Amino acid sequence: MTTTEHPTHDHDGPPDPTLYRTPADAVAAPGENLAYVVGFDPAAQRPDALFTLDTDPDSPAYGHVIAHAEVPGAGNELHHFGWNACSSALAHTGHHHPARRYLIVPGLRSSRLHVFDTHPDPARPRLVKTLEPGELAAKAGYSRPHTLHCGPDGVFLSCLGGADGTDGPGGVALLDHDSFDVLRGWESERGPQHLAYDIWWHLNQNIAVTSEWGTPSMIEDGLLPDLLLKRRYGHCLHFWELDTGRHLQQIDLGDRHQMVLELRPAHDPEATWGFTNTVIDVEDLSASVWLWHRDGDDFHVTKVITLPAEPAPAQDLPPALKPFGAVPPLITDIDLSVDDRWLYVSAWGTGDLLQYDVSNPRQPRQTAAVRLGGITTRTSHPAAPGIPLTGGAQMVEVSRDGHRVYLTNSLYAAWDEQFYPTGIQPWMIKLDADTTHGGLTADTRFHPHGEDFHGLRVHQTRLQGGDASSDSYCHHH
């Protein structure tokens, strides 16, 4: 472990006002004035960085990058990242004085963990701690850290690989809430689970859910067509006992549905349903969204959205897709609004961001669609008409009040090259959402791109005070 400065925690003073007792409190709270976005160098020659953007519409710097902080070395591939604390910290033990203060930023390729402190100046986070891959390997048996959430026994960190980048099994490491040191692996009885990707939970029911992508060798050199056609990528959901790490149930979505990725449980702490997505159906190139729901002690899944592939001339397609004569939608991210009413679906292949009314989660109703980029369409941004966008709608983040939706355009360096071989120039786009009847409108004032990000490719966004995909709640009313 290398420490530039030990994280400090203020144990006195009032509780953090951005930790909310209920989803309704989070929706009613003031909006974000800052967004944080990670950027990486696909050539692995320059340091990756954490960018701060001004999201206050009354600020002269609105829509602009106002700061960036680099991480040491090269080749980290910053990807997903998250807060050290979320609203559920109000109810679980282990936090001495929880505050949404630190951003924990894993390097998906390097297996290094970087801890940034957003105090005293939230616009300029400072790197205060770095954990080397050896600590994650020695104490938890994992590598390739991907997604993290603050939870009851520590910070839960899902990892794709076994120790030192081996092919697994992948799983979940626990980090100390205060020092962020690696404590141990979380699972006590793994059952059939081998592949890993995301973890989330139904906290009040003591249930965790995990999903499946692939091991390091299956993803780091790009999507491997042979493995895809042999249906070797992940196609299962796993349900666990949260406090013990004991595997309870595996649900196979069917091996034609390759790569079960994002987990978006209902924010209502009494609910026992949530959405997940699959990237590609190997039989028809469609992509899908599935609802998991509890019936008695068992969970079940139901496919609720299918996006078909779009036919396209072979000459317009990248080499990987020429034989198919079609653009697969490739659902690579989804996000559920904090009030559990709106589901956003990113189709990175076609470039679509789709909005669904999920008031009845079993019957989503599409209410809006915006196309940005896309493999063959390269649809431009309204702020720069006529300039084709590279990449496509990918990582999506929704503000707590549901009014603002932020998008970026990169998936993972090796996969970017396959589907967008002419390159991806970074962009971030904000859309305004109609949360009464549905609707999406691109904000022409908010379009940082290209050299605004120093040429680094941007991936996940986190919002000041929390956002729809990083907060869970313990109280219903």
PyMOL commands that set and color helices and strands:
alter all, ss='L'
color gray80, all
select helices_A, chain A and resi 23-28+87-90+133-140+163-165+203-205+216-219+225-229+314-316+322-324+413-419+450-453
alter helices_A, ss='H'
color red, helices_A
select strands_A, chain A and resi 34-40+49-54+65-70+82-83+102-106+113-117+126-131+142-151+154-162+171-175+182-185+199-202+207-210+236-241+246-252+257-265+273-281+287-295+298-307+310-311+326-327+331-336+342-347+352-357+365-371+396-398+404-408+428-433+440-442+457-463
alter strands_A, ss='S'
color yellow, strands_A
deselect
rebuild
show_as cartoon
